[in-house]
């Protein structure tokens, strides 16, 4: 049986990466968009914090990364 530890680490790593992108990397300028992205990401982590199925966790990490990357690209295009 697989351990949930690697998936937990990936989830935490993704959360930190999202917050670094929003606040520290200057990829998202201070604005309502930044707050919207933060609220969206936080809501997704909160909504799924009681998911324990490893397959579902992998799916959530993968789709969450795709969603966030799409949002970031959209913001970057609008800022250009």
Gaussian input, Z-matrix of N, CA and C with variables (Angstrom, degrees):
# hf/3-21g

backbone

0 1
 N
 C     1     B1
 C     2     B2     1     A1
 N     3     B3     2     A2     1     D1
 C     4     B4     3     A3     2     D2
 C     5     B5     4     A4     3     D3
 N     6     B6     5     A5     4     D4
 C     7     B7     6     A6     5     D5
 C     8     B8     7     A7     6     D6
 N     9     B9     8     A8     7     D7
 C    10    B10     9     A9     8     D8
 C    11    B11    10    A10     9     D9
 N    12    B12    11    A11    10    D10
 C    13    B13    12    A12    11    D11
 C    14    B14    13    A13    12    D12
 N    15    B15    14    A14    13    D13
 C    16    B16    15    A15    14    D14
 C    17    B17    16    A16    15    D15
 N    18    B18    17    A17    16    D16
 C    19    B19    18    A18    17    D17
 C    20    B20    19    A19    18    D18
 N    21    B21    20    A20    19    D19
 C    22    B22    21    A21    20    D20
 C    23    B23    22    A22    21    D21
 N    24    B24    23    A23    22    D22
 C    25    B25    24    A24    23    D23
 C    26    B26    25    A25    24    D24
 N    27    B27    26    A26    25    D25
 C    28    B28    27    A27    26    D26
 C    29    B29    28    A28    27    D27
 N    30    B30    29    A29    28    D28
 C    31    B31    30    A30    29    D29
 C    32    B32    31    A31    30    D30
 N    33    B33    32    A32    31    D31
 C    34    B34    33    A33    32    D32
 C    35    B35    34    A34    33    D33
 N    36    B36    35    A35    34    D34
 C    37    B37    36    A36    35    D35
 C    38    B38    37    A37    36    D36
 N    39    B39    38    A38    37    D37
 C    40    B40    39    A39    38    D38
 C    41    B41    40    A40    39    D39
 N    42    B42    41    A41    40    D40
 C    43    B43    42    A42    41    D41
 C    44    B44    43    A43    42    D42
 N    45    B45    44    A44    43    D43
 C    46    B46    45    A45    44    D44
 C    47    B47    46    A46    45    D45
 N    48    B48    47    A47    46    D46
 C    49    B49    48    A48    47    D47
 C    50    B50    49    A49    48    D48
 N    51    B51    50    A50    49    D49
 C    52    B52    51    A51    50    D50
 C    53    B53    52    A52    51    D51
 N    54    B54    53    A53    52    D52
 C    55    B55    54    A54    53    D53
 C    56    B56    55    A55    54    D54
 N    57    B57    56    A56    55    D55
 C    58    B58    57    A57    56    D56
 C    59    B59    58    A58    57    D57
 N    60    B60    59    A59    58    D58
 C    61    B61    60    A60    59    D59
 C    62    B62    61    A61    60    D60
 N    63    B63    62    A62    61    D61
 C    64    B64    63    A63    62    D62
 C    65    B65    64    A64    63    D63
 N    66    B66    65    A65    64    D64
 C    67    B67    66    A66    65    D65
 C    68    B68    67    A67    66    D66
 N    69    B69    68    A68    67    D67
 C    70    B70    69    A69    68    D68
 C    71    B71    70    A70    69    D69
 N    72    B72    71    A71    70    D70
 C    73    B73    72    A72    71    D71
 C    74    B74    73    A73    72    D72
 N    75    B75    74    A74    73    D73
 C    76    B76    75    A75    74    D74
 C    77    B77    76    A76    75    D75
 N    78    B78    77    A77    76    D76
 C    79    B79    78    A78    77    D77
 C    80    B80    79    A79    78    D78
 N    81    B81    80    A80    79    D79
 C    82    B82    81    A81    80    D80
 C    83    B83    82    A82    81    D81
 N    84    B84    83    A83    82    D82
 C    85    B85    84    A84    83    D83
 C    86    B86    85    A85    84    D84
 N    87    B87    86    A86    85    D85
 C    88    B88    87    A87    86    D86
 C    89    B89    88    A88    87    D87
 N    90    B90    89    A89    88    D88
 C    91    B91    90    A90    89    D89
 C    92    B92    91    A91    90    D90
 N    93    B93    92    A92    91    D91
 C    94    B94    93    A93    92    D92
 C    95    B95    94    A94    93    D93
 N    96    B96    95    A95    94    D94
 C    97    B97    96    A96    95    D95
 C    98    B98    97    A97    96    D96
 N    99    B99    98    A98    97    D97
 C   100   B100    99    A99    98    D98
 C   101   B101   100   A100    99    D99
 N   102   B102   101   A101   100   D100
 C   103   B103   102   A102   101   D101
 C   104   B104   103   A103   102   D102
 N   105   B105   104   A104   103   D103
 C   106   B106   105   A105   104   D104
 C   107   B107   106   A106   105   D105
 N   108   B108   107   A107   106   D106
 C   109   B109   108   A108   107   D107
 C   110   B110   109   A109   108   D108
 N   111   B111   110   A110   109   D109
 C   112   B112   111   A111   110   D110
 C   113   B113   112   A112   111   D111
 N   114   B114   113   A113   112   D112
 C   115   B115   114   A114   113   D113
 C   116   B116   115   A115   114   D114
 N   117   B117   116   A116   115   D115
 C   118   B118   117   A117   116   D116
 C   119   B119   118   A118   117   D117
 N   120   B120   119   A119   118   D118
 C   121   B121   120   A120   119   D119
 C   122   B122   121   A121   120   D120
 N   123   B123   122   A122   121   D121
 C   124   B124   123   A123   122   D122
 C   125   B125   124   A124   123   D123
 N   126   B126   125   A125   124   D124
 C   127   B127   126   A126   125   D125
 C   128   B128   127   A127   126   D126
 N   129   B129   128   A128   127   D127
 C   130   B130   129   A129   128   D128
 C   131   B131   130   A130   129   D129
 N   132   B132   131   A131   130   D130
 C   133   B133   132   A132   131   D131
 C   134   B134   133   A133   132   D132
 N   135   B135   134   A134   133   D133
 C   136   B136   135   A135   134   D134
 C   137   B137   136   A136   135   D135
 N   138   B138   137   A137   136   D136
 C   139   B139   138   A138   137   D137
 C   140   B140   139   A139   138   D138
 N   141   B141   140   A140   139   D139
 C   142   B142   141   A141   140   D140
 C   143   B143   142   A142   141   D141
 N   144   B144   143   A143   142   D142
 C   145   B145   144   A144   143   D143
 C   146   B146   145   A145   144   D144
 N   147   B147   146   A146   145   D145
 C   148   B148   147   A147   146   D146
 C   149   B149   148   A148   147   D147
 N   150   B150   149   A149   148   D148
 C   151   B151   150   A150   149   D149
 C   152   B152   151   A151   150   D150
 N   153   B153   152   A152   151   D151
 C   154   B154   153   A153   152   D152
 C   155   B155   154   A154   153   D153
 N   156   B156   155   A155   154   D154
 C   157   B157   156   A156   155   D155
 C   158   B158   157   A157   156   D156
 N   159   B159   158   A158   157   D157
 C   160   B160   159   A159   158   D158
 C   161   B161   160   A160   159   D159
 N   162   B162   161   A161   160   D160
 C   163   B163   162   A162   161   D161
 C   164   B164   163   A163   162   D162
 N   165   B165   164   A164   163   D163
 C   166   B166   165   A165   164   D164
 C   167   B167   166   A166   165   D165
 N   168   B168   167   A167   166   D166
 C   169   B169   168   A168   167   D167
 C   170   B170   169   A169   168   D168
 N   171   B171   170   A170   169   D169
 C   172   B172   171   A171   170   D170
 C   173   B173   172   A172   171   D171
 N   174   B174   173   A173   172   D172
 C   175   B175   174   A174   173   D173
 C   176   B176   175   A175   174   D174
 N   177   B177   176   A176   175   D175
 C   178   B178   177   A177   176   D176
 C   179   B179   178   A178   177   D177
 N   180   B180   179   A179   178   D178
 C   181   B181   180   A180   179   D179
 C   182   B182   181   A181   180   D180
 N   183   B183   182   A182   181   D181
 C   184   B184   183   A183   182   D182
 C   185   B185   184   A184   183   D183
 N   186   B186   185   A185   184   D184
 C   187   B187   186   A186   185   D185
 C   188   B188   187   A187   186   D186
 N   189   B189   188   A188   187   D187
 C   190   B190   189   A189   188   D188
 C   191   B191   190   A190   189   D189
 N   192   B192   191   A191   190   D190
 C   193   B193   192   A192   191   D191
 C   194   B194   193   A193   192   D192
 N   195   B195   194   A194   193   D193
 C   196   B196   195   A195   194   D194
 C   197   B197   196   A196   195   D195
 N   198   B198   197   A197   196   D196
 C   199   B199   198   A198   197   D197
 C   200   B200   199   A199   198   D198
 N   201   B201   200   A200   199   D199
 C   202   B202   201   A201   200   D200
 C   203   B203   202   A202   201   D201
 N   204   B204   203   A203   202   D202
 C   205   B205   204   A204   203   D203
 C   206   B206   205   A205   204   D204
 N   207   B207   206   A206   205   D205
 C   208   B208   207   A207   206   D206
 C   209   B209   208   A208   207   D207
 N   210   B210   209   A209   208   D208
 C   211   B211   210   A210   209   D209
 C   212   B212   211   A211   210   D210
 N   213   B213   212   A212   211   D211
 C   214   B214   213   A213   212   D212
 C   215   B215   214   A214   213   D213
 N   216   B216   215   A215   214   D214
 C   217   B217   216   A216   215   D215
 C   218   B218   217   A217   216   D216
 N   219   B219   218   A218   217   D217
 C   220   B220   219   A219   218   D218
 C   221   B221   220   A220   219   D219
 N   222   B222   221   A221   220   D220
 C   223   B223   222   A222   221   D221
 C   224   B224   223   A223   222   D222
 N   225   B225   224   A224   223   D223
 C   226   B226   225   A225   224   D224
 C   227   B227   226   A226   225   D225
 N   228   B228   227   A227   226   D226
 C   229   B229   228   A228   227   D227
 C   230   B230   229   A229   228   D228
 N   231   B231   230   A230   229   D229
 C   232   B232   231   A231   230   D230
 C   233   B233   232   A232   231   D231
 N   234   B234   233   A233   232   D232
 C   235   B235   234   A234   233   D233
 C   236   B236   235   A235   234   D234
 N   237   B237   236   A236   235   D235
 C   238   B238   237   A237   236   D236
 C   239   B239   238   A238   237   D237

   B1=1.4508
   B2=1.5236
   B3=1.3284
   B4=1.4523
   B5=1.5210
   B6=1.2990
   B7=1.4509
   B8=1.5270
   B9=1.3075
   B10=1.4647
   B11=1.5244
   B12=1.3241
   B13=1.4628
   B14=1.5267
   B15=1.3425
   B16=1.4726
   B17=1.5286
   B18=1.3249
   B19=1.4593
   B20=1.5233
   B21=1.3071
   B22=1.4602
   B23=1.5190
   B24=1.3285
   B25=1.4675
   B26=1.5183
   B27=1.3220
   B28=1.4663
   B29=1.5207
   B30=1.3185
   B31=1.4557
   B32=1.5321
   B33=1.3041
   B34=1.4635
   B35=1.5234
   B36=1.3078
   B37=1.4526
   B38=1.5241
   B39=1.3242
   B40=1.4635
   B41=1.5238
   B42=1.3257
   B43=1.4586
   B44=1.5310
   B45=1.3084
   B46=1.4671
   B47=1.5252
   B48=1.3170
   B49=1.4617
   B50=1.5132
   B51=1.3241
   B52=1.4622
   B53=1.5254
   B54=1.3182
   B55=1.4584
   B56=1.5307
   B57=1.3142
   B58=1.4695
   B59=1.5195
   B60=1.3256
   B61=1.4586
   B62=1.5255
   B63=1.3132
   B64=1.4653
   B65=1.5274
   B66=1.3210
   B67=1.4629
   B68=1.5194
   B69=1.3133
   B70=1.4586
   B71=1.5195
   B72=1.2884
   B73=1.4587
   B74=1.5256
   B75=1.2945
   B76=1.4637
   B77=1.5254
   B78=1.3224
   B79=1.4601
   B80=1.5209
   B81=1.3227
   B82=1.4515
   B83=1.5227
   B84=1.3253
   B85=1.4597
   B86=1.5253
   B87=1.3349
   B88=1.4648
   B89=1.5312
   B90=1.3022
   B91=1.4638
   B92=1.5222
   B93=1.3246
   B94=1.4619
   B95=1.5227
   B96=1.3442
   B97=1.4649
   B98=1.5219
   B99=1.3194
   B100=1.4664
   B101=1.5228
   B102=1.3145
   B103=1.4644
   B104=1.5235
   B105=1.3257
   B106=1.4620
   B107=1.5290
   B108=1.3303
   B109=1.4673
   B110=1.5251
   B111=1.3306
   B112=1.4583
   B113=1.5255
   B114=1.3152
   B115=1.4585
   B116=1.5263
   B117=1.3253
   B118=1.4614
   B119=1.5315
   B120=1.3454
   B121=1.4636
   B122=1.5288
   B123=1.3131
   B124=1.4701
   B125=1.5282
   B126=1.3276
   B127=1.4606
   B128=1.5181
   B129=1.3413
   B130=1.4688
   B131=1.5282
   B132=1.3327
   B133=1.4633
   B134=1.5264
   B135=1.3184
   B136=1.4695
   B137=1.5239
   B138=1.3288
   B139=1.4627
   B140=1.5195
   B141=1.3157
   B142=1.4668
   B143=1.5207
   B144=1.3117
   B145=1.4607
   B146=1.5315
   B147=1.3169
   B148=1.4569
   B149=1.5284
   B150=1.3175
   B151=1.4637
   B152=1.5266
   B153=1.3324
   B154=1.4649
   B155=1.5239
   B156=1.3283
   B157=1.4565
   B158=1.5341
   B159=1.3391
   B160=1.4624
   B161=1.5268
   B162=1.3048
   B163=1.4603
   B164=1.5173
   B165=1.3116
   B166=1.4656
   B167=1.5400
   B168=1.3193
   B169=1.4652
   B170=1.5266
   B171=1.3225
   B172=1.4703
   B173=1.5225
   B174=1.3340
   B175=1.4517
   B176=1.5341
   B177=1.3234
   B178=1.4622
   B179=1.5292
   B180=1.3252
   B181=1.4634
   B182=1.5264
   B183=1.3148
   B184=1.4558
   B185=1.5269
   B186=1.3196
   B187=1.4626
   B188=1.5234
   B189=1.3301
   B190=1.4607
   B191=1.5143
   B192=1.3224
   B193=1.4636
   B194=1.5237
   B195=1.3210
   B196=1.4550
   B197=1.5270
   B198=1.3336
   B199=1.4576
   B200=1.5279
   B201=1.3172
   B202=1.4565
   B203=1.5240
   B204=1.3198
   B205=1.4702
   B206=1.5285
   B207=1.3226
   B208=1.4645
   B209=1.5193
   B210=1.3214
   B211=1.4615
   B212=1.5279
   B213=1.3177
   B214=1.4624
   B215=1.5318
   B216=1.3325
   B217=1.4641
   B218=1.5266
   B219=1.3196
   B220=1.4570
   B221=1.5304
   B222=1.3247
   B223=1.4604
   B224=1.5139
   B225=1.3276
   B226=1.4587
   B227=1.5266
   B228=1.3258
   B229=1.4621
   B230=1.5215
   B231=1.3112
   B232=1.4627
   B233=1.5183
   B234=1.3305
   B235=1.4720
   B236=1.5143
   B237=1.3167
   B238=1.4760
   B239=1.5094
   A1=109.58
   A2=116.26
   A3=120.64
   A4=111.12
   A5=114.29
   A6=120.61
   A7=109.46
   A8=116.23
   A9=120.84
   A10=111.24
   A11=117.40
   A12=120.87
   A13=113.39
   A14=119.88
   A15=118.55
   A16=112.63
   A17=117.73
   A18=120.62
   A19=110.69
   A20=116.46
   A21=120.38
   A22=110.27
   A23=116.35
   A24=120.48
   A25=110.91
   A26=117.60
   A27=120.81
   A28=110.64
   A29=116.22
   A30=120.53
   A31=111.07
   A32=116.77
   A33=120.82
   A34=110.06
   A35=116.77
   A36=121.20
   A37=110.50
   A38=117.10
   A39=120.73
   A40=110.57
   A41=117.43
   A42=121.16
   A43=110.90
   A44=116.35
   A45=120.75
   A46=110.04
   A47=117.11
   A48=120.93
   A49=112.78
   A50=116.50
   A51=121.12
   A52=110.08
   A53=116.37
   A54=119.53
   A55=112.14
   A56=117.45
   A57=119.46
   A58=110.87
   A59=116.43
   A60=120.62
   A61=110.63
   A62=115.77
   A63=119.79
   A64=111.82
   A65=117.71
   A66=120.16
   A67=116.11
   A68=119.06
   A69=119.25
   A70=115.47
   A71=118.89
   A72=120.02
   A73=113.81
   A74=117.48
   A75=123.01
   A76=112.58
   A77=117.44
   A78=120.62
   A79=110.28
   A80=115.52
   A81=120.69
   A82=107.16
   A83=117.34
   A84=118.99
   A85=111.15
   A86=117.33
   A87=119.59
   A88=110.04
   A89=115.67
   A90=120.13
   A91=108.66
   A92=114.14
   A93=119.63
   A94=109.97
   A95=116.57
   A96=120.64
   A97=110.29
   A98=116.69
   A99=120.70
   A100=109.80
   A101=117.15
   A102=120.94
   A103=110.73
   A104=116.68
   A105=120.47
   A106=110.89
   A107=117.07
   A108=120.69
   A109=110.43
   A110=116.57
   A111=120.32
   A112=110.74
   A113=116.02
   A114=120.71
   A115=110.94
   A116=116.37
   A117=120.68
   A118=110.81
   A119=116.25
   A120=120.40
   A121=110.79
   A122=116.29
   A123=120.39
   A124=110.69
   A125=115.65
   A126=120.05
   A127=112.79
   A128=115.94
   A129=119.71
   A130=111.45
   A131=116.86
   A132=119.12
   A133=110.83
   A134=117.60
   A135=121.07
   A136=111.13
   A137=116.67
   A138=121.01
   A139=112.25
   A140=116.22
   A141=120.01
   A142=113.82
   A143=118.48
   A144=119.35
   A145=113.83
   A146=117.71
   A147=119.42
   A148=112.61
   A149=117.21
   A150=121.68
   A151=107.39
   A152=116.53
   A153=120.69
   A154=113.69
   A155=116.97
   A156=120.67
   A157=109.22
   A158=117.03
   A159=121.02
   A160=112.88
   A161=117.04
   A162=119.84
   A163=111.84
   A164=115.72
   A165=120.45
   A166=110.20
   A167=117.84
   A168=121.24
   A169=110.02
   A170=117.04
   A171=120.42
   A172=110.91
   A173=115.73
   A174=121.18
   A175=110.72
   A176=116.83
   A177=120.82
   A178=111.66
   A179=116.90
   A180=120.30
   A181=109.96
   A182=116.46
   A183=120.96
   A184=111.73
   A185=117.24
   A186=119.61
   A187=111.42
   A188=117.21
   A189=120.51
   A190=111.56
   A191=116.39
   A192=120.36
   A193=110.32
   A194=116.64
   A195=121.17
   A196=111.03
   A197=116.78
   A198=120.86
   A199=111.08
   A200=116.33
   A201=119.45
   A202=111.18
   A203=116.99
   A204=119.68
   A205=110.89
   A206=117.46
   A207=121.13
   A208=110.82
   A209=116.67
   A210=120.57
   A211=110.41
   A212=117.03
   A213=121.27
   A214=111.10
   A215=117.15
   A216=120.06
   A217=110.99
   A218=116.68
   A219=121.19
   A220=110.71
   A221=116.78
   A222=121.27
   A223=110.35
   A224=117.44
   A225=120.71
   A226=111.34
   A227=117.37
   A228=121.23
   A229=110.76
   A230=116.70
   A231=121.07
   A232=111.82
   A233=117.37
   A234=121.74
   A235=111.26
   A236=117.45
   A237=120.74
   A238=112.28
   D1=136.99
   D2=-179.48
   D3=-76.57
   D4=150.20
   D5=177.59
   D6=-85.97
   D7=147.52
   D8=177.35
   D9=-80.55
   D10=-10.45
   D11=-176.40
   D12=-57.45
   D13=-48.57
   D14=179.42
   D15=-60.23
   D16=-38.71
   D17=179.02
   D18=-68.39
   D19=-37.26
   D20=177.05
   D21=-63.01
   D22=-42.61
   D23=178.32
   D24=-63.41
   D25=-41.20
   D26=178.64
   D27=-63.36
   D28=-41.10
   D29=179.83
   D30=-64.07
   D31=-45.16
   D32=178.46
   D33=-64.81
   D34=-42.53
   D35=178.43
   D36=-60.49
   D37=-42.66
   D38=179.01
   D39=-64.33
   D40=-41.41
   D41=178.60
   D42=-60.71
   D43=-45.55
   D44=179.05
   D45=-64.08
   D46=-43.36
   D47=178.93
   D48=-60.60
   D49=-40.75
   D50=178.25
   D51=-62.71
   D52=-47.40
   D53=-178.70
   D54=-67.57
   D55=-35.77
   D56=175.60
   D57=-63.64
   D58=-41.57
   D59=179.45
   D60=-63.00
   D61=-44.70
   D62=-176.82
   D63=-68.49
   D64=-42.93
   D65=-169.73
   D66=-103.18
   D67=-35.47
   D68=-168.75
   D69=-108.60
   D70=-25.67
   D71=-172.34
   D72=-89.53
   D73=3.90
   D74=179.00
   D75=57.35
   D76=20.73
   D77=176.35
   D78=-78.74
   D79=-25.77
   D80=178.97
   D81=-121.95
   D82=109.00
   D83=-178.64
   D84=-66.28
   D85=153.87
   D86=178.10
   D87=-57.91
   D88=121.94
   D89=-177.40
   D90=-174.02
   D91=-179.00
   D92=174.63
   D93=-64.64
   D94=-29.62
   D95=179.47
   D96=-63.89
   D97=-42.64
   D98=178.84
   D99=-59.40
   D100=-46.69
   D101=-179.23
   D102=-65.23
   D103=-37.90
   D104=178.19
   D105=-63.81
   D106=-42.65
   D107=178.56
   D108=-64.43
   D109=-42.04
   D110=179.34
   D111=-63.51
   D112=-44.58
   D113=-179.78
   D114=-63.54
   D115=-41.90
   D116=178.86
   D117=-61.56
   D118=-50.24
   D119=-178.12
   D120=-62.10
   D121=-45.23
   D122=-179.49
   D123=-61.76
   D124=-42.62
   D125=179.31
   D126=-61.73
   D127=-39.80
   D128=178.71
   D129=-65.85
   D130=-43.48
   D131=178.30
   D132=-64.57
   D133=-42.20
   D134=179.28
   D135=-65.07
   D136=-43.13
   D137=-177.04
   D138=-63.39
   D139=-31.42
   D140=-174.27
   D141=-109.14
   D142=14.01
   D143=-174.91
   D144=-69.92
   D145=-14.63
   D146=179.06
   D147=-104.80
   D148=18.61
   D149=176.00
   D150=-85.29
   D151=126.41
   D152=-176.44
   D153=-117.07
   D154=-12.29
   D155=179.82
   D156=-71.60
   D157=121.75
   D158=-174.18
   D159=-61.94
   D160=-38.07
   D161=177.62
   D162=-63.58
   D163=-41.26
   D164=178.77
   D165=-68.21
   D166=-38.54
   D167=177.60
   D168=-62.30
   D169=-44.94
   D170=177.46
   D171=-58.49
   D172=-44.13
   D173=178.81
   D174=-60.85
   D175=-46.46
   D176=-179.03
   D177=-62.79
   D178=-40.86
   D179=178.82
   D180=-63.89
   D181=-44.98
   D182=-178.68
   D183=-64.80
   D184=-49.66
   D185=-178.85
   D186=-69.05
   D187=-34.92
   D188=177.50
   D189=-63.51
   D190=-41.40
   D191=177.97
   D192=-62.79
   D193=-44.19
   D194=179.51
   D195=-62.44
   D196=-45.37
   D197=179.37
   D198=-61.53
   D199=-46.41
   D200=-177.02
   D201=-67.11
   D202=-41.02
   D203=177.88
   D204=-61.92
   D205=-38.59
   D206=177.26
   D207=-64.21
   D208=-44.02
   D209=178.27
   D210=-61.96
   D211=-43.46
   D212=-178.94
   D213=-63.55
   D214=-43.13
   D215=178.37
   D216=-63.19
   D217=-40.36
   D218=178.78
   D219=-61.31
   D220=-44.25
   D221=178.78
   D222=-65.09
   D223=-42.44
   D224=179.96
   D225=-62.70
   D226=-38.91
   D227=178.47
   D228=-66.12
   D229=-38.84
   D230=179.91
   D231=-69.85
   D232=-30.09
   D233=-179.10
   D234=-78.65
   D235=-20.21
   D236=-176.91
   D237=-77.82

